Amino acid sequence: MKTKKKVKFKRWIPCYLMALPCVIYFFINNYMPMVGLQIAFKRYNVKDGIWGSQFIGFDNFKYLFSSKEAWVITRNTIGYNLFWIILNTVLGVAIAIFLNEIRSKTAKKVYQTFILLPYLISMVVVSYLAYAFLSEQTGFINSILKSLGLPGIMWYQKAKYWPVILTIIYEWKNIGFNTIIFLASLVGISKDYYEAAEMDGATKWMQIKKITIPMLVPTIVMLVTVGMGNIFRSDFGLFYQVPRNQGMLNAATNTIDTFVFRALLQTGDIGMSSAASFYQSVICLITILIFNSVMKKLSKENAMF
């Protein structure tokens, strides 16, 4: 029996060796830093270090919850993420179906490259592009408005425009990622289903409704679950760099991440920052577990775990 186990172990040695760099990477970058979680419960100072700093319990968490902006940053973080998860899913499925219907392979590759390209652009570049369009004096949009005899808009002074602006920028930059995943799932659907549906007289819309969408449900659930896992986190570059850290826009652009960053710059309180990050991680984990439990009850085969 032991000999058989040794033979099996030796057979898998190449696979273990291939996985070793990845295991080491995750251990160093994901597990070793977990030692620092205790900073969230201490009054950290560099002199005493992580282990020697004074333990203060949940005092670091009070800063986040007692702030006047607690409701605004929580509303913005959750609100934007929920809306973008829904919008990303709908647009991703729609564009993927459109690309799947294109017969020309060359045209399909061109479209795929076009929608994926923004995903590879850094948020710093995006912020400069946004400023080129929205600048009050030299922005492209205001230049057009003035040429039409209309007054320019003070984009960086009025928060009411920014939910739309941030949504457009976010979708422009991220929609390609979801679309490619949905498209990969569509390619795996057997054409026999569609041929049988055509023989039965099903229209294109009926095929999408009865075949395509149901077949995409597992992929949709997976991406929505991943999105729910980050519902208490925000794209820092999008909410901080694109609005150019304008205080007048905080009502629409301030999230938990940007709030903590600004507080860290002002107070230098690393313990408070760690507490906020710890709080976000716990809530995101709970959100995933709840969402997955709901999916288990609705459709057990589509739940992730």
Secondary structure, DSSP 8 states (H G I E B T S, - for coil): -HHHHHHHHHHHHHHHHHHHHHHHHHIIIIIGGGGGGGGGGEE--TTTHHHHSEE-TTHHHHHHHHSTTHHHHHHHHHHHHHHHHHHHHHHHHHHHHHHHH---HHHHHHHHHHHHGGGGS-HHHHHHHHHHHH-TTT-HHHHHHHHTT-----GGG-GGGHHHHHHHHHHHHHHHHHHHHHHHHHHTS-HHHHHHHHHTT--HHHHIIIIIHHHHHHHHHHHHHHHHTTTT---HIIIIITTTT-GGGHHHH--HHHHHHHHHHHH--HHHHHHHHHHHHHHHHHHHHHHHHHHHHH-GGG---
